[in-house]
Amino acid sequence: MNPGKLNDPTVNWMDNPMMPSKSVLVEKRKTDTLRDQQKFEKNFATHVDGQGRIENRENCILRLSFKGLDTVTMNK
């Protein structure tokens, strides 16, 4: 038997199961899901799609190429 592989489920009696009842299992899944959602919550409104990346790049190029009226250039 492969030690890295999980055992197949059986209908044998278990004296000390990991989850003693369905309500405990549901509560654990709920807390795990909430923990995962809180971990990814900071990334919720920061996603930029392809169009947003192009617009940000174009705005950056325009800002770099803009010379204000009070800009003094020292070119010969």
N, CA, C and O atoms as a Tinker XYZ file with bonds, in Angstrom:
   304  protein
     1  N      0.840000   -1.187000    0.000000    73     2
     2  CA     0.000000    0.000000    0.000000    64     1     3
     3  C      0.880000    1.244000    0.000000    63     2     4     5
     4  O      1.906000    1.290000    0.678000    81     3
     5  N      0.477000    2.229000   -0.751000    73     3     6
     6  CA     1.227000    3.478000   -0.860000    64     5     7
     7  C      0.986000    4.306000    0.404000    63     6     8     9
     8  O     -0.165000    4.642000    0.683000    81     7
     9  N      2.031000    4.655000    1.190000    73     7    10
    10  CA     1.806000    5.420000    2.427000    64     9    11
    11  C      1.355000    6.858000    2.171000    63    10    12    13
    12  O      0.755000    7.474000    3.051000    81    11
    13  N      1.633000    7.412000    0.976000    73    11    14
    14  CA     1.221000    8.778000    0.669000    64    13    15
    15  C     -0.229000    8.877000    0.239000    63    14    16    17
    16  O     -0.786000    9.973000    0.184000    81    15
    17  N     -0.848000    7.745000   -0.067000    73    15    18
    18  CA    -2.226000    7.737000   -0.543000    64    17    19
    19  C     -3.182000    7.600000    0.637000    63    18    20    21
    20  O     -2.903000    6.865000    1.584000    81    19
    21  N     -4.295000    8.298000    0.579000    73    19    22
    22  CA    -5.296000    8.185000    1.633000    64    21    23
    23  C     -6.008000    6.845000    1.539000    63    22    24    25
    24  O     -6.166000    6.283000    0.456000    81    23
    25  N     -6.430000    6.352000    2.674000    73    23    26
    26  CA    -7.173000    5.096000    2.691000    64    25    27
    27  C     -8.543000    5.298000    2.065000    63    26    28    29
    28  O     -9.128000    6.378000    2.145000    81    27
    29  N     -9.043000    4.240000    1.443000    73    27    30
    30  CA   -10.379000    4.293000    0.868000    64    29    31
    31  C    -11.405000    4.350000    1.988000    63    30    32    33
    32  O    -11.188000    3.752000    3.041000    81    31
    33  N    -12.521000    5.056000    1.793000    73    31    34
    34  CA   -13.539000    5.118000    2.835000    64    33    35
    35  C    -14.194000    3.761000    3.050000    63    34    36    37
    36  O    -14.382000    2.985000    2.113000    81    35
    37  N    -14.531000    3.499000    4.285000    73    35    38
    38  CA   -15.172000    2.229000    4.632000    64    37    39
    39  C    -16.384000    2.512000    5.505000    63    38    40    41
    40  O    -16.621000    3.648000    5.914000    81    39
    41  N    -17.145000    1.463000    5.783000    73    39    42
    42  CA   -18.310000    1.580000    6.665000    64    41    43
    43  C    -18.010000    0.959000    8.025000    63    42    44    45
    44  O    -18.928000    0.664000    8.790000    81    43
    45  N    -16.741000    0.760000    8.326000    73    43    46
    46  CA   -16.358000    0.199000    9.618000    64    45    47
    47  C    -16.591000    1.223000   10.720000    63    46    48    49
    48  O    -16.548000    2.430000   10.481000    81    47
    49  N    -16.835000    0.733000   11.921000    73    47    50
    50  CA   -17.083000    1.582000   13.082000    64    49    51
    51  C    -15.781000    2.239000   13.529000    63    50    52    53
    52  O    -14.735000    1.592000   13.588000    81    51
    53  N    -15.856000    3.535000   13.842000    73    51    54
    54  CA   -14.697000    4.261000   14.352000    64    53    55
    55  C    -15.013000    4.710000   15.767000    63    54    56    57
    56  O    -16.063000    5.300000   16.023000    81    55
    57  N    -14.083000    4.424000   16.699000    73    55    58
    58  CA   -14.308000    4.818000   18.088000    64    57    59
    59  C    -14.121000    6.320000   18.289000    63    58    60    61
    60  O    -14.901000    6.943000   19.010000    81    59
    61  N    -13.110000    6.907000   17.672000    73    59    62
    62  CA   -12.835000    8.336000   17.822000    64    61    63
    63  C    -12.718000    8.996000   16.449000    63    62    64    65
    64  O    -11.608000    9.171000   15.945000    81    63
    65  N    -13.835000    9.360000   15.842000    73    63    66
    66  CA   -13.749000    9.997000   14.520000    64    65    67
    67  C    -13.220000   11.427000   14.632000    63    66    68    69
    68  O    -13.323000   12.060000   15.683000    81    67
    69  N    -12.653000   11.923000   13.532000    73    67    70
    70  CA   -12.135000   13.292000   13.530000    64    69    71
    71  C    -13.269000   14.296000   13.721000    63    70    72    73
    72  O    -13.109000   15.279000   14.444000    81    71
    73  N    -14.395000   14.060000   13.087000    73    71    74
    74  CA   -15.579000   14.906000   13.231000    64    73    75
    75  C    -16.687000   14.058000   13.841000    63    74    76    77
    76  O    -17.241000   13.194000   13.161000    81    75
    77  N    -17.019000   14.284000   15.096000    73    75    78
    78  CA   -18.001000   13.413000   15.747000    64    77    79
    79  C    -19.429000   13.599000   15.247000    63    78    80    81
    80  O    -20.254000   12.702000   15.423000    81    79
    81  N    -19.750000   14.743000   14.626000    73    79    82
    82  CA   -21.114000   14.945000   14.137000    64    81    83
    83  C    -21.089000   15.849000   12.912000    63    82    84    85
    84  O    -20.096000   16.514000   12.616000    81    83
    85  N    -22.217000   15.848000   12.213000    73    83    86
    86  CA   -22.309000   16.671000   11.012000    64    85    87
    87  C    -22.285000   18.156000   11.358000    63    86    88    89
    88  O    -21.726000   18.958000   10.609000    81    87
    89  N    -22.885000   18.527000   12.485000    73    87    90
    90  CA   -22.901000   19.941000   12.866000    64    89    91
    91  C    -21.487000   20.457000   13.127000    63    90    92    93
    92  O    -21.186000   21.603000   12.795000    81    91
    93  N    -20.619000   19.643000   13.710000    73    91    94
    94  CA   -19.226000   20.045000   13.934000    64    93    95
    95  C    -18.505000   20.177000   12.599000    63    94    96    97
    96  O    -17.717000   21.102000   12.402000    81    95
    97  N    -18.776000   19.247000   11.679000    73    95    98
    98  CA   -18.170000   19.306000   10.348000    64    97    99
    99  C    -18.602000   20.578000    9.609000    63    98   100   101
   100  O    -17.767000   21.252000    9.007000    81    99
   101  N    -19.889000   20.908000    9.648000    73    99   102
   102  CA   -20.395000   22.102000    8.968000    64   101   103
   103  C    -19.789000   23.354000    9.593000    63   102   104   105
   104  O    -19.419000   24.284000    8.877000    81   103
   105  N    -19.685000   23.388000   10.922000    73   103   106
   106  CA   -19.109000   24.553000   11.598000    64   105   107
   107  C    -17.631000   24.726000   11.237000    63   106   108   109
   108  O    -17.171000   25.848000   11.023000    81   107
   109  N    -16.888000   23.613000   11.170000    73   107   110
   110  CA   -15.471000   23.689000   10.798000    64   109   111
   111  C    -15.314000   24.178000    9.366000    63   110   112   113
   112  O    -14.448000   25.008000    9.086000    81   111
   113  N    -16.146000   23.671000    8.454000    73   111   114
   114  CA   -16.079000   24.133000    7.066000    64   113   115
   115  C    -16.412000   25.615000    6.968000    63   114   116   117
   116  O    -15.802000   26.342000    6.184000    81   115
   117  N    -17.378000   26.061000    7.763000    73   115   118
   118  CA   -17.764000   27.469000    7.744000    64   117   119
   119  C    -16.626000   28.359000    8.228000    63   118   120   121
   120  O    -16.355000   29.400000    7.630000    81   119
   121  N    -15.956000   27.955000    9.312000    73   119   122
   122  CA   -14.843000   28.766000    9.823000    64   121   123
   123  C    -13.658000   28.740000    8.861000    63   122   124   125
   124  O    -12.983000   29.754000    8.688000    81   123
   125  N    -13.395000   27.583000    8.229000    73   123   126
   126  CA   -12.307000   27.509000    7.248000    64   125   127
   127  C    -12.589000   28.403000    6.040000    63   126   128   129
   128  O    -11.691000   29.084000    5.545000    81   127
   129  N    -13.833000   28.400000    5.570000    73   127   130
   130  CA   -14.209000   29.235000    4.433000    64   129   131
   131  C    -14.093000   30.709000    4.789000    63   130   132   133
   132  O    -13.603000   31.507000    3.990000    81   131
   133  N    -14.539000   31.074000    5.979000    73   131   134
   134  CA   -14.445000   32.467000    6.415000    64   133   135
   135  C    -12.995000   32.909000    6.519000    63   134   136   137
   136  O    -12.664000   34.034000    6.144000    81   135
   137  N    -12.124000   32.041000    7.021000    73   135   138
   138  CA   -10.701000   32.359000    7.131000    64   137   139
   139  C    -10.096000   32.567000    5.739000    63   138   140   141
   140  O     -9.298000   33.484000    5.540000    81   139
   141  N    -10.474000   31.718000    4.775000    73   139   142
   142  CA    -9.976000   31.878000    3.410000    64   141   143
   143  C    -10.479000   33.171000    2.786000    63   142   144   145
   144  O     -9.725000   33.862000    2.101000    81   143
   145  N    -11.744000   33.507000    3.015000    73   143   146
   146  CA   -12.290000   34.738000    2.462000    64   145   147
   147  C    -11.610000   35.962000    3.052000    63   146   148   149
   148  O    -11.351000   36.928000    2.334000    81   147
   149  N    -11.323000   35.939000    4.325000    73   147   150
   150  CA   -10.631000   37.067000    4.943000    64   149   151
   151  C     -9.213000   37.206000    4.408000    63   150   152   153
   152  O     -8.691000   38.316000    4.301000    81   151
   153  N     -8.588000   36.071000    4.070000    73   151   154
   154  CA    -7.230000   36.110000    3.539000    64   153   155
   155  C     -7.200000   36.779000    2.159000    63   154   156   157
   156  O     -6.249000   37.492000    1.841000    81   155
   157  N     -8.239000   36.551000    1.335000    73   155   158
   158  CA    -8.266000   37.091000   -0.015000    64   157   159
   159  C     -9.062000   38.386000   -0.118000    63   158   160   161
   160  O     -9.183000   38.942000   -1.210000    81   159
   161  N     -9.606000   38.877000    0.991000    73   159   162
   162  CA   -10.430000   40.083000    0.962000    64   161   163
   163  C     -9.637000   41.316000    0.549000    63   162   164   165
   164  O    -10.186000   42.217000   -0.085000    81   163
   165  N     -8.359000   41.370000    0.899000    73   163   166
   166  CA    -7.544000   42.539000    0.557000    64   165   167
   167  C     -7.346000   42.661000   -0.950000    63   166   168   169
   168  O     -7.049000   43.753000   -1.435000    81   167
   169  N     -7.504000   41.569000   -1.707000    73   167   170
   170  CA    -7.319000   41.606000   -3.155000    64   169   171
   171  C     -8.620000   41.852000   -3.899000    63   170   172   173
   172  O     -8.631000   41.831000   -5.130000    81   171
   173  N     -9.728000   42.086000   -3.183000    73   171   174
   174  CA   -11.044000   42.124000   -3.827000    64   173   175
   175  C    -11.159000   43.250000   -4.843000    63   174   176   177
   176  O    -11.517000   43.003000   -5.995000    81   175
   177  N    -10.864000   44.473000   -4.444000    73   175   178
   178  CA   -11.089000   45.625000   -5.331000    64   177   179
   179  C     -9.825000   46.053000   -6.067000    63   178   180   181
   180  O     -9.824000   47.104000   -6.707000    81   179
   181  N     -8.759000   45.278000   -5.995000    73   179   182
   182  CA    -7.499000   45.692000   -6.612000    64   181   183
   183  C     -7.218000   44.998000   -7.940000    63   182   184   185
   184  O     -6.171000   45.230000   -8.544000    81   183
   185  N     -8.132000   44.153000   -8.402000    73   183   186
   186  CA    -7.909000   43.439000   -9.657000    64   185   187
   187  C     -8.004000   44.402000  -10.836000    63   186   188   189
   188  O     -8.950000   45.184000  -10.926000    81   187
   189  N     -7.026000   44.348000  -11.740000    73   187   190
   190  CA    -7.025000   45.177000  -12.940000    64   189   191
   191  C     -7.012000   44.237000  -14.136000    63   190   192   193
   192  O     -6.118000   43.400000  -14.264000    81   191
   193  N     -8.000000   44.376000  -15.010000    73   191   194
   194  CA    -8.050000   43.525000  -16.187000    64   193   195
   195  C     -7.140000   44.090000  -17.284000    63   194   196   197
   196  O     -6.433000   45.073000  -17.063000    81   195
   197  N     -7.163000   43.477000  -18.442000    73   195   198
   198  CA    -6.276000   43.893000  -19.531000    64   197   199
   199  C     -6.510000   45.320000  -19.970000    63   198   200   201
   200  O     -5.560000   46.063000  -20.218000    81   199
   201  N     -7.792000   45.712000  -20.071000    73   199   202
   202  CA    -8.112000   47.085000  -20.473000    64   201   203
   203  C     -7.593000   48.082000  -19.442000    63   202   204   205
   204  O     -7.079000   49.140000  -19.807000    81   203
   205  N     -7.722000   47.756000  -18.169000    73   203   206
   206  CA    -7.231000   48.642000  -17.111000    64   205   207
   207  C     -5.723000   48.796000  -17.149000    63   206   208   209
   208  O     -5.201000   49.888000  -16.928000    81   207
   209  N     -5.014000   47.696000  -17.432000    73   207   210
   210  CA    -3.548000   47.774000  -17.526000    64   209   211
   211  C     -3.123000   48.662000  -18.691000    63   210   212   213
   212  O     -2.187000   49.452000  -18.567000    81   211
   213  N     -3.821000   48.529000  -19.833000    73   211   214
   214  CA    -3.482000   49.366000  -20.991000    64   213   215
   215  C     -3.729000   50.832000  -20.680000    63   214   216   217
   216  O     -2.907000   51.688000  -21.008000    81   215
   217  N     -4.879000   51.130000  -20.036000    73   215   218
   218  CA    -5.181000   52.522000  -19.698000    64   217   219
   219  C     -4.170000   53.080000  -18.700000    63   218   220   221
   220  O     -3.752000   54.231000  -18.826000    81   219
   221  N     -3.775000   52.286000  -17.717000    73   219   222
   222  CA    -2.771000   52.745000  -16.755000    64   221   223
   223  C     -1.438000   53.022000  -17.444000    63   222   224   225
   224  O     -0.768000   54.003000  -17.122000    81   223
   225  N     -1.052000   52.170000  -18.385000    73   223   226
   226  CA     0.201000   52.357000  -19.112000    64   225   227
   227  C      0.150000   53.627000  -19.951000    63   226   228   229
   228  O      1.104000   54.405000  -19.976000    81   227
   229  N     -0.986000   53.832000  -20.647000    73   227   230
   230  CA    -1.113000   55.042000  -21.469000    64   229   231
   231  C     -1.101000   56.295000  -20.598000    63   230   232   233
   232  O     -0.480000   57.291000  -20.969000    81   231
   233  N     -1.770000   56.265000  -19.454000    73   231   234
   234  CA    -1.765000   57.425000  -18.557000    64   233   235
   235  C     -0.363000   57.703000  -18.031000    63   234   236   237
   236  O      0.020000   58.863000  -17.879000    81   235
   237  N      0.398000   56.668000  -17.756000    73   235   238
   238  CA     1.766000   56.835000  -17.274000    64   237   239
   239  C      2.632000   57.476000  -18.361000    63   238   240   241
   240  O      3.433000   58.365000  -18.072000    81   239
   241  N      2.475000   57.031000  -19.601000    73   239   242
   242  CA     3.246000   57.608000  -20.711000    64   241   243
   243  C      2.887000   59.071000  -20.895000    63   242   244   245
   244  O      3.766000   59.901000  -21.129000    81   243
   245  N      1.590000   59.401000  -20.790000    73   243   246
   246  CA     1.176000   60.798000  -20.933000    64   245   247
   247  C      1.741000   61.660000  -19.804000    63   246   248   249
   248  O      2.152000   62.796000  -20.039000    81   247
   249  N      1.762000   61.130000  -18.591000    73   247   250
   250  CA     2.329000   61.897000  -17.468000    64   249   251
   251  C      3.816000   62.135000  -17.663000    63   250   252   253
   252  O      4.320000   63.214000  -17.351000    81   251
   253  N      4.524000   61.136000  -18.178000    73   251   254
   254  CA     5.963000   61.294000  -18.395000    64   253   255
   255  C      6.261000   62.268000  -19.528000    63   254   256   257
   256  O      7.257000   62.991000  -19.480000    81   255
   257  N      5.398000   62.290000  -20.554000    73   255   258
   258  CA     5.681000   63.152000  -21.693000    64   257   259
   259  C      5.156000   64.574000  -21.492000    63   258   260   261
   260  O      5.491000   65.453000  -22.286000    81   259
   261  N      4.354000   64.832000  -20.473000    73   259   262
   262  CA     3.784000   66.153000  -20.254000    64   261   263
   263  C      4.821000   67.081000  -19.638000    63   262   264   265
   264  O      5.504000   66.730000  -18.676000    81   263
   265  N      4.923000   68.268000  -20.213000    73   263   266
   266  CA     5.769000   69.311000  -19.633000    64   265   267
   267  C      4.856000   70.452000  -19.227000    63   266   268   269
   268  O      4.137000   71.006000  -20.059000    81   267
   269  N      4.884000   70.792000  -17.987000    73   267   270
   270  CA     4.053000   71.884000  -17.515000    64   269   271
   271  C      4.550000   73.221000  -18.015000    63   270   272   273
   272  O      5.654000   73.315000  -18.551000    81   271
   273  N      3.749000   74.253000  -17.847000    73   271   274
   274  CA     4.118000   75.582000  -18.315000    64   273   275
   275  C      5.285000   76.164000  -17.530000    63   274   276   277
   276  O      6.039000   76.992000  -18.042000    81   275
   277  N      5.428000   75.727000  -16.283000    73   275   278
   278  CA     6.509000   76.282000  -15.457000    64   277   279
   279  C      7.776000   75.437000  -15.529000    63   278   280   281
   280  O      8.717000   75.696000  -14.779000    81   279
   281  N      7.832000   74.440000  -16.401000    73   279   282
   282  CA     9.009000   73.590000  -16.503000    64   281   283
   283  C     10.077000   74.302000  -17.321000    63   282   284   285
   284  O      9.811000   74.784000  -18.422000    81   283
   285  N     11.281000   74.364000  -16.775000    73   283   286
   286  CA    12.404000   74.994000  -17.474000    64   285   287
   287  C     13.333000   73.868000  -17.919000    63   286   288   289
   288  O     13.823000   73.093000  -17.098000    81   287
   289  N     13.569000   73.787000  -19.223000    73   287   290
   290  CA    14.486000   72.769000  -19.716000    64   289   291
   291  C     15.853000   73.361000  -19.921000    63   290   292   293
   292  O     15.969000   74.517000  -20.326000    81   291
   293  N     16.885000   72.606000  -19.653000    73   291   294
   294  CA    18.255000   73.058000  -19.774000    64   293   295
   295  C     18.936000   72.357000  -20.950000    63   294   296   297
   296  O     20.018000   71.793000  -20.788000    81   295
   297  N     18.334000   72.387000  -22.096000    73   295   298
   298  CA    18.916000   71.769000  -23.280000    64   297   299
   299  C     19.661000   72.809000  -24.103000    63   298   300   301
   300  O     19.302000   73.986000  -24.095000    81   299
   301  N     20.691000   72.380000  -24.809000    73   299   302
   302  CA    21.418000   73.283000  -25.700000    64   301   303
   303  C     20.824000   73.257000  -27.062000    63   302   304
   304  O     21.300000   73.955000  -27.957000    81   303
